[in-house]
Structures are given as structure tokens and as C-alpha cells.
Amino acid sequence: MSNRNSKVDFNKLPYKLQLSENELPKQWYNLRADMKNKPAPLLSPATMKPITFEELRQVFCDECARQELDEVNAFFDIPQAIQDFYKMYRPAPLTHAVFLEKALNTPAHIFYKFEGNNTSGSHKLNSAIAQAYYAKEQGLTGVTTETGAGQWGTALSMACAFFGLVCKVFMVKCSYEQKPFRREVMRTYGASVVPSPSDTTEAGRKILADFPDAPGSLGCAISEAVECAANTPGFRYALGSVLSQVMLHQSIIGLETASAFEKYGIEPDIIVGCAGGGSNLGGLIAPFMGRKLRGEADYHFIAVEPASCPSLTRGKFAYDYCDTGRICPLSKMYTLGCRFMPSSSHAGGLRYHGMSSILSQLYDDGLMEARSVKQTDVFAAAREFARTEGILPAPESSHAIRVAIDEAIKCRETGEEKTIVIGLTGTGYFDMFSYQKFNDGVMQDYIPTDEDLMQGLSQLPEIG
Ligand SMILES: *Cc1c(COP(=O)(O)O)cnc(C)c1O
């Protein structure tokens, strides 16, 4: 695979492979249309049968429910209002990491697609604005959601402020306490923020009864947000990851990347991203995976997850609930079990028990690799990146940086000139307590034992 770019003069490239405004994608790409093995359908928790549009539209706004169920149409027009909003912070830069390459003394060519160039600090705004738009179009008054590290809640707050919607955010309790400034950004955009588990919902009260000191988890906050939406007239629920509709919106990342590479005649070899619920990675790889599925090209895709929450590398491919409270639909995915309580690992955005059903299917079909990495190794990579390329990366994003650096070092040893693309999902300004621990040398690596994992895995639902 290596040296497919022998005709490209990498020394003559601009530092940023930039697209102009009129080169921005006007459609999202639905990778499912090109998959022979489609992801298994979501199941209704009430009937255990494939969920219907009627059931789904009780939870999500109508157009999002439609997109969720559509595995046929390859392209969806991006509404003009969303295209206009995207112009405030897109195209996201695709940067040639020349300083990192030099520091690593590698013949590899490293690029990163940087999604942290907006106030929410991550790629999540790409889907938040779409979900808020469709809610507004339908005449709804507000949305509820959960947030882990805080990026999704911030993104949805911004999107709701833009379209004049009410936004209620259930924030994982340990993040709520660790990141007061995140909370205040959301409130500045008009959202109300509740620490989860809370006593304002039945799901929250149940979890508190079992685990009074629960630090919270995404799965638990999801249960609360869904329940709250169901009980509030004119409200629906919005989810920032995992779902196929979210991956559809995030395809903007990959489409821009593919266009920019095409413009300069470059073909990547390795595409690497961090995987929490799978939306940024899925979005980044979508057009490239499409080519691979259609037999037009080949790429090495790598999903990187924390060793503390290893759904792909140590989970099971099975139907499971998307939330701890077991009120959400079931998805067939790589999962650690919906009752899995991850340690208060710092990469908040990667502390989810499950994984996108699309990525899970692709992984199970052997079309993608997955690796897990330890937190201290991740922060060492983050530090190297900050010192060379200037950007202070989010801990989540730094999982991808870790593996990209490892691959670049391999190239140094073999002399291969591979072209590596990193999905750099965001900035880490709200993660300075974690950076502090790392800088003080007191950061610890938590890796669950097989026994720890069995607790969650043994409780997977039986599907007939
Ligand atoms: C949420 C988040 C992630 C992980 O979510 P995915 O759905 O897997 O993309 C990664 N990086 C950042 C900065 C995030 O905010």
C-alpha cells in the first residue's frame, strides 16, 4: 500500500490543504447504502422487534427518525440553513503536520483534520445544528440530551440558541463537577444543565438507589434525557453519537477530507480516529470506506479506544440497550454491557459502553482495525503534538494521535512513506485537570480485568 503517492511533492504542499467555500459538500453521504452487510436494525424495547418509524418519531424529530431508518439513499441534501451555519466554522482545516513529522524523524506523511475550530471545541456541532434545524422545522419547542465530557451539550446549546429552541442537558455528574466552565458555556448559550444521575427522573432515582455515589455515565444520562423528553410536550431527544443519523451528519468531515486530498492528488494509506460512540471516526472514514466497499481503492482504517473502556477490542457483538436504564432501543453493536460503569477516565467522550452499529458491522466484517491505548501513553502523545503542532488536543483526539505517532515511528523503522490521516476531533482547554495529573506524574492507567468486564457482559439481554 505504501508509496502510492510517489508522484506527489510533499515539500511543495501548502501547510493547509484548504477548500474554498464553494467547494464545500452540499450533501451528506450515507455509508449504509454501500454496505452489503447492513447494520442490524434497532429493536424496540417494548416489542423486541425492529423499531418502526412511528415508534422512533416519539423519541426523535421526524426527519431524524427517517434518516435513522434509511439504509438505501446514499446522499441527503444538506438544507441551505445548515450549509450557511457550517460556513461559520467550515471547512475544517486539513493540515500537513510537518513539525510533528520532523520531530519524529519519520518518512511518513501525516495530516490532521481539525474539528476543534468552533466554540464547542469539537466535531459535535456538525450534527447538533442538523438535529436542531429539523426540530425547529417540525415546530417543536425544545430538545433534551445528555453530555459526557461536555462537548455535545455545548454544541447542542449553540445550535438551539441559533434556532431559538429550549435545550435541557443532563451532564454526567463527574464531568459536571470536574468541568464547571463547560457548564457555564452551555448556560451562556441558554441551556439548563442538570447533573446525572439526578432525582428529577425515574431512571436517575433508580440508579441512585443502587449506586448512591455513582459518578454517572453516558448510558445513565441518556436514560434521563429520553425520559424527560417523553414527559415534556413539544420536546424530543437529541443524541450526539452512536446513531446512524449522527454518522450521516458527520460524513461532512470525510467528504471535505476526500475533496481536499483529491485537489492535491493525494491518497491516504492509514486513516485513524478515536472511537467513543463512533460518529467522528465513522464520518471521517465514510467516503473512503465507500470506495473500499465498492472495490475502487483500499485503505487501512484504525479505530482507537481507551483501554479503560474497550468496547471494540474486548466487548461482544450483540444486541444491547443504548442506555443504562434500558428504556432506549436496542442496537446490535460491540458492547461492554449497558450496566458497565467505566472508571472516571479522563477521556469523558470515550466512556460509552457501546459503539455505532455501522462501525460494529464493518469491524466484524474485518474491514477496520481496532486498538486500545493507555491513558498515560495518550497524554504523552498529546504533549508531543501540542509542542510540535501548537494545538492543545482533546484527550479523546489524542487517542488517535497516539496511534498515528506509533505508525509513523514504524515507518521510520521500515523506511515506508505512508500517508497517515488523523481525525483531530477537538481541543482540550476544559481538560486541564487531566493534563495537570499527567504533568504532575500522578496519572494512573485503569485497565478493567476480565472479571470486571464479565459483570457488564453477563447482563446482556437475551434476544430470541
Ligand atoms: C464526543 C467526542 C469524541 C467521541 O465521540 P465519537 O462519537 O466517537 O466521535 C471524540 N472526540 C471529541 C473531542 C469529542 O467531543
The ligand as a Tripos MOL2 file, in Angstrom:
@<TRIPOS>MOLECULE
LIG
   15    15     1     0     0
SMALL
NO_CHARGES

@<TRIPOS>ATOM
      1 C1        -17.5230   13.1660   21.7210 C.3       1 LIG1
      2 C2        -16.1350   13.2610   21.3160 C.ar      1 LIG1
      3 C3        -15.4460   12.1470   20.7930 C.ar      1 LIG1
      4 C4        -16.0550   10.7680   20.6880 C.3       1 LIG1
      5 O1        -17.2890   10.6570   20.0680 O.3       1 LIG1
      6 P1        -17.4920    9.8690   18.7190 P.3       1 LIG1
      7 O2        -18.9510    9.7870   18.5330 O.co2     1 LIG1
      8 O3        -16.8530    8.5360   18.8630 O.co2     1 LIG1
      9 O4        -16.8670   10.6700   17.6670 O.co2     1 LIG1
     10 C5        -14.1580   12.3250   20.3790 C.ar      1 LIG1
     11 N1        -13.5230   13.4970   20.4790 N.ar      1 LIG1
     12 C6        -14.1340   14.5910   20.9820 C.ar      1 LIG1
     13 C7        -13.3700   15.8680   21.0840 C.3       1 LIG1
     14 C8        -15.4600   14.5090   21.4040 C.ar      1 LIG1
     15 O5        -16.0620   15.5880   21.8860 O.3       1 LIG1
@<TRIPOS>BOND
     1     1     2 1
     2     2     3 ar
     3     2    14 ar
     4     3     4 1
     5     3    10 ar
     6     4     5 1
     7     5     6 1
     8     6     7 2
     9     6     8 1
    10     6     9 1
    11    10    11 ar
    12    11    12 ar
    13    12    13 1
    14    12    14 ar
    15    14    15 1
@<TRIPOS>SUBSTRUCTURE
     1 LIG1         1 GROUP 0 **** ****
